[in-house]
């Protein structure tokens, strides 16, 4: 009974963004737009930078210093155009959204920043912080995986529901969460970009932790490609997978297998039907991510 009550409470706390977007994929840019658009100008206040502290649910641990320096130059020349969003705490304020602007403002020499104060609960603070980072920043694979895990646990939703909310494919969410089952040494190597996401996905599907670590060392020392790693683990019986890979080409949709492969590769929803391919994306940043995966460069 107690578990059910706790589950209901978590669902109730997590309704903040659900109520804003119903069944649409949540776009962080629109979340911030809605907050700013519904805030009267007189409610935007200047807050001293030394009164601000990081959102405790901020998934990003490392910020790109070069990008912060560039933003600082812009802020020094033009000021901060968009207010940050904060929550009043016992001492000062906690940053809900806009931590990069705060850090860059400090670098530029500012002492205060425009802010909107909102009384969000802890769950809403986590939702917004995670969404900002998932859709605006280039999180490491492990940071992204941890963000998905926190959202699933906090909102008490399934992987399928999270995929729908974020406009991602179910297989992408599953693959990312699988990274968190890898040994810590491999997770660190992924964070340091010594092992790619493609390599990590193959490793996460193996049962034996010792084999995972041995192969990780082989990837780093010998520079194995993802295809070479897949061929190696598929060709030898000693490598036991956590589950069999479905390759059912006889589905009611003759392109189902191709559709599933593209979903997994692109990390978003893909439909292949009637001689058409439909690829879903949430916003401009997500579209750029897809173009980069497909090696498509725009402009001269």
C-alpha positions in Angstrom: 0.0 0.0 0.0 2.8 2.3 0.9 4.6 1.7 -2.4 1.4 2.5 -4.3 1.0 5.8 -2.4 4.6 6.7 -3.1 4.1 5.9 -6.8 1.0 8.1 -7.0 2.8 10.9 -5.2 5.7 10.7 -7.7 3.2 10.8 -10.6 1.5 13.8 -9.2 4.7 15.7 -8.7 5.8 15.0 -12.2 2.8 16.6 -14.0 4.4 20.1 -14.4 5.6 19.7 -18.0 3.0 17.1 -18.9 0.2 19.7 -18.4 2.1 22.1 -20.7 2.4 19.7 -23.6 -0.1 16.8 -23.1 0.9 14.2 -25.7 3.4 16.3 -27.7 7.1 15.6 -27.5 8.4 18.1 -24.9 10.6 20.8 -26.5 12.7 22.5 -23.9 12.9 25.7 -25.9 9.1 25.9 -25.8 9.1 25.3 -22.0 11.3 28.3 -21.5 9.3 30.4 -24.0 6.1 29.6 -22.2 7.6 30.6 -18.8 9.0 33.9 -20.2 5.9 34.7 -22.3 3.6 34.3 -19.3 5.8 36.4 -17.0 5.0 40.1 -16.8 8.1 42.3 -17.4 7.8 43.8 -14.0 8.3 40.3 -12.5 11.8 40.0 -14.1 14.2 41.0 -11.5 18.0 41.5 -11.3 19.7 39.1 -9.0 23.4 39.2 -7.8 25.5 36.4 -9.3 27.0 35.6 -5.9 23.5 34.7 -4.6 23.1 31.9 -7.2 24.0 28.3 -6.8 23.7 25.4 -9.3 20.6 23.3 -9.7 21.3 20.2 -7.5 19.8 18.1 -10.4 22.1 19.5 -13.0 23.3 16.5 -15.0 26.2 18.3 -16.7 29.4 18.1 -14.6 31.8 19.6 -17.1 31.1 22.8 -19.1 33.0 23.6 -22.4 35.3 26.4 -21.3 35.8 27.6 -24.9 32.1 27.9 -25.5 31.7 29.7 -22.1 34.4 32.2 -23.2 32.6 32.9 -26.5 29.3 33.4 -24.7 31.0 35.7 -22.2 32.3 37.9 -25.1 28.7 38.2 -26.4 27.3 39.0 -23.0 30.0 41.6 -22.4 29.1 43.3 -25.7 25.3 42.9 -25.7 24.2 41.9 -22.2 22.1 38.9 -21.2 19.0 38.9 -23.5 17.1 36.1 -22.0 16.5 35.9 -18.2 17.5 32.8 -16.3 14.9 30.9 -14.2 15.5 30.4 -10.5 13.9 29.2 -7.3 14.3 30.9 -4.0 16.1 28.8 -1.4 17.0 29.2 2.2 20.2 31.1 1.2 19.9 32.9 -2.1 18.6 31.1 -5.2 18.9 27.8 -7.0 19.3 28.0 -10.8 16.6 26.0 -12.6 17.6 27.0 -16.1 20.4 29.1 -17.5 23.5 27.9 -15.7 25.7 28.6 -18.8 24.5 32.2 -18.9 25.4 32.5 -15.2 28.9 31.1 -15.7 29.5 33.2 -18.8 28.2 36.3 -17.0 30.7 35.8 -14.2 33.5 35.5 -16.8 32.4 38.7 -18.5 32.7 40.6 -15.2 29.0 41.2 -14.6 27.8 41.2 -11.0 24.0 40.6 -11.6 21.7 38.9 -14.1 18.0 39.2 -15.1 16.0 36.4 -13.6 12.5 35.0 -13.3 11.7 33.5 -9.8 9.4 30.5 -9.8 8.3 28.3 -7.0 9.0 24.9 -8.7 9.0 21.7 -6.7 12.1 19.4 -6.8 10.6 17.2 -9.5 9.9 20.1 -11.8 13.4 21.4 -11.2 14.8 18.1 -12.2 12.6 17.8 -15.3 13.6 21.3 -16.6 17.4 20.8 -15.9 17.5 17.5 -17.6 15.5 18.6 -20.6 17.7 21.7 -21.0 20.8 19.6 -21.1 19.3 16.8 -23.3 18.0 19.1 -26.0 20.5 22.0 -25.8 23.8 20.6 -24.8 26.1 17.9 -26.1 26.0 15.7 -23.1 28.4 12.7 -22.9 26.7 9.4 -23.5 26.9 8.5 -19.8 25.4 11.9 -18.7 22.6 11.4 -21.3 21.9 7.9 -20.0 21.8 9.1 -16.4 19.4 11.8 -17.4 17.0 9.3 -19.0 17.2 7.1 -15.9 16.4 10.0 -13.5 13.4 11.1 -15.7 12.0 7.5 -15.7 12.4 7.1 -12.0 11.1 10.6 -11.1 8.1 10.6 -13.4 7.4 6.9 -12.8 7.0 6.3 -16.5 8.1 3.5 -18.9 10.9 3.7 -21.4 8.2 3.8 -24.2 6.5 6.7 -22.5 9.8 8.6 -22.1 10.6 7.9 -25.8 7.3 9.4 -26.8 7.7 12.5 -24.5 11.2 13.2 -25.9 10.5 12.3 -29.5 13.2 9.6 -29.4 13.0 5.9 -30.5 12.3 3.3 -27.9 15.5 1.4 -28.9 17.6 4.6 -28.4 16.4 4.9 -24.8 17.0 1.2 -24.2 20.5 1.3 -25.7 21.4 4.4 -23.7 20.2 2.9 -20.4 22.2 -0.2 -21.2 25.4 1.8 -20.9 24.7 2.3 -17.2 25.1 -1.5 -16.7 28.7 -1.4 -18.0 31.6 -1.5 -15.6 32.7 1.8 -14.2 36.0 1.8 -16.0 34.2 1.5 -19.3 31.8 4.3 -18.4 34.8 6.5 -17.7 36.4 5.6 -21.0 33.1 6.5 -22.8 33.0 9.9 -20.9 36.6 10.5 -22.0 35.7 9.6 -25.6 38.2 6.7 -25.7 35.3 4.4 -26.5 32.5 5.6 -28.9 28.8 5.2 -28.4 28.7 2.6 -31.1 31.3 0.5 -29.4 29.6 1.0 -26.0 26.2 -0.2 -27.5 27.8 -3.5 -28.6 29.6 -4.0 -25.3 26.5 -3.3 -23.3 24.7 -6.3 -25.0 27.3 -8.8 -23.7 26.6 -10.7 -20.5 30.2 -11.3 -19.2 31.7 -8.2 -17.5 35.2 -9.6 -17.9 34.7 -9.9 -21.6 33.4 -6.4 -21.7 36.5 -5.1 -20.0 38.8 -7.2 -22.2 37.2 -5.9 -25.4 37.2 -2.3 -24.2 41.0 -2.6 -23.7 41.2 -4.1 -27.2 39.2 -1.2 -28.7 41.5 1.4 -27.1 44.8 -0.4 -27.8 44.1 -1.8 -31.3 41.6 0.9 -32.5 38.9 -1.6 -33.4 36.1 -0.1 -35.5 32.5 -0.7 -34.4 32.0 -3.1 -37.4 35.1 -5.1 -36.4 33.8 -5.3 -32.8 30.4 -6.5 -34.0 31.9 -9.1 -36.3 34.1 -10.3 -33.5 31.3 -10.7 -30.9 28.9 -12.2 -33.5 31.4 -14.8 -34.9 32.5 -16.5 -31.6 30.2 -18.5 -29.4 32.1 -17.4 -26.3 30.4 -14.0 -26.5 26.9 -14.5 -25.0 24.5 -11.6 -25.5 21.9 -10.5 -22.9 19.2 -10.9 -25.6 18.9 -12.0 -29.1 18.8 -9.3 -31.8 15.5 -9.4 -33.6 15.8 -9.4 -37.3 12.3 -10.3 -38.5 12.0 -9.3 -42.1 8.6 -11.0 -42.5 6.7 -8.4 -40.5 3.4 -7.0 -41.8 5.4 -3.9 -42.8 8.0 -5.2 -45.3 10.4 -2.5 -44.2 10.0 -3.1 -40.5 13.6 -4.5 -40.1 15.0 -1.5 -42.0 12.8 0.8 -39.9 14.1 -0.7 -36.6 17.7 -0.5 -37.8 17.3 3.2 -38.7 15.6 4.0 -35.4 18.5 2.5 -33.5 21.1 4.2 -35.6 19.5 7.7 -35.5 18.1 7.6 -32.0 14.7 8.9 -33.1 11.4 7.7 -34.6 11.6 6.5 -38.2 8.7 5.3 -40.4 9.4 3.5 -43.7 6.2 3.0 -45.7 4.8 3.5 -49.1 8.2 4.3 -50.6 8.7 7.1 -48.1 11.1 7.6 -45.1 9.8 9.8 -42.3 12.4 10.9 -39.7 11.1 12.7 -36.6 13.0 15.4 -34.8 12.1 17.6 -31.8 13.8 20.9 -32.6 16.7 22.6 -34.5 19.3 21.1 -32.3 17.9 17.6 -32.7 17.8 18.1 -36.5 21.5 19.2 -36.5 22.3 16.0 -34.5 20.6 13.9 -37.1 22.3 15.7 -40.0 25.7 15.1 -38.3 25.0 11.4 -37.9 24.0 11.2 -41.6 27.2 13.2 -42.5 25.1 15.9 -44.2 26.7 19.3 -44.3 24.7 22.4 -45.2 26.0 25.7 -46.6 29.2 26.5 -48.4 
